[in-house]
Each structure stands twice: as C-alpha cells, then as structure tokens.
C-alpha cells in the first residue's frame, strides 16, 4: 500500500510531507463539515489530530519522516447510523468484514478515489488497553481532548517511533494540569487511571520511560529536548504520587508473570 498523496519512496522531504498534510486537511475539513450537517458528534484521533493541536511544532514530525496514512475518528454509538449515511453520501464504501465481525465497535470506510481509509471507533478504543470516550467527546473540538490523545498512544504495548514522536509534539506545546482545562494536558486523569489498573500503569510507565530514552534521538533543538524531558518526568512523578487501589496492589504482586494487556488483532482492510 502506498502513502496517500505522496510519491512511492520511503524518505520524504519536509515540502512533500507538508503538501500531503494540506491534502489530508482538506479532506478532513470536508468530513467534519458533513458531520456537522448530519448532527454527528465526531472527533479526530490519530496522527493528524496531533498536528491539528500543535501545528507550530510539526517540524518535529517532518524531521522524523512522519507521514500520514488515514483519517480516524471516535463517535458515540447513538450516532453510528448517521455516520454510515454520511460516508455513503460522500461516495465512500465500507469494509463489510469489519461490519459483520465488529460493527458495534468499529467501522472502516474507503475513499472513492484516493488510497485512504477512515477508521471509525465507537465509544471506545479497544486495543492493548481500553480508552473510554463516553461523555468525553464534547470536551474538545475537532479532536479528542489532549489527555485522551496521550492515552491513545500510551496504551500501545509495542509502541514505535511514530507514536513516540506524536506524543513529543503534544508535550512540546502544552502545559500539564491537574484538572480538565482548555489547552492543558490533564495528568491527574491519567494518574487516576493508572492508580486503579496495574496493567494501565505498567504500559504507561513503560512508554514514558521509552519517551525519555528517545527524546535526544528524535529531537534536535535543545529547548525542545529540555521542555519535553521535564514534562515526561513530571508525568511520571504524578503517576507515582497517586495512591493506588487495592486491586492495583493485588495485581502488582504478580507483575509481568501474567499478561497485563489485550492482544491486538490485525484488521483486514481488503
């Protein structure tokens, strides 16, 4: 599968990545306007959401050859029929296998002419650890909240460079906070999730350690490195300071002896 709106090669220039992003944003604008017309509560997730929230630091993504592949969303289950109608009206087609197997949790639609698909997740992300968006989509627009964007990446057990870079982008721009505030990353919400679930704590702290390890490799500017490093440490300190539940303490006894996360199944996009 090629890279939408990009030539067939593995390394791209900043100009090529910027042109690709502009093409994706035009398509995204069309989808969001259609969602408003159809009265659908729909929020952007994935790599393009991070760029929407921190456009002045997108050079970090370009330097790391971070290209875009799709446009993904979270919606409420109550809106899924309208979401389906919305995509059909725009000429998109649907993955029938995903519809049959997990249509109440996830839908996949394909652009009529471009090699682009859109994953539609319903109420929750269900990968290594569930991320629940019920009653949370109204917090921000057009993306999910900043801390939810972080959770989207922190739940990945086998995290890779592109996911770490996305988080660095967000940490470079936004301050941390202990409450849900506009343009702040609510680390208290994250700490509470980790204090109740040892599995979430294990994966999150593991990924924050990876972030720390790769900051100097993925970032070049000294100020960028320092700001992101300080925030990662602050996040780790917040999680460590949050009192842990009895369930967390009981599960921690067994540690890594038992799997603490869900296996992620590959989805057939054909």
C-alpha angles and dihedrals in degrees: 000000000000130000110266113247091001133102119254104271139098102238122053135191122240088249092055092048091049091051090049091050092051090053091049092048092053090053091045091052089054091052095047092049090050090050090054091050090051092045092240122156099222128161131192121243133171132051098325090055091061091053091049089055098044109025094153090063098044088111085080089063094044092052089052093050090244105171128179125247108172147357114245134187145187118222137172119258090239090064101045096102090053090047090054092049091047093056093044091052088055091052099254121143128218135236101243095195092059090045091055097043103038109001093140091056107030142009130189125205130187128217113246096234111006127070091249131119134189123218112209113199117197119221093320145034106235110195129106090337127008118252110201116211099174108133090002105087093083092060093086144005142254090355132038114267120292095251090047088054088054091048090051088063101031092060092064111104096191095043119179140200097275092054093048091049091051091055092047089055092056095043091051092060111031133063121231120247140184093225141042104277132154112269094006131109107236101220091170089067090052093046091052092052091050092047092058100042122046092197092056089046092051096051095041096050090044090055094045087055089052090050090054092047095052101038094097092044097049099036126057107182113086093219091050090051094049096046094047092044093051092051094048090053091047090052091050090049092050092052092047092050096051111100111248125232124242089251090054091051093048093049092046090064090072095042115173094348089097128040110264098190141052121258113248115229121213114243119224106234094183 
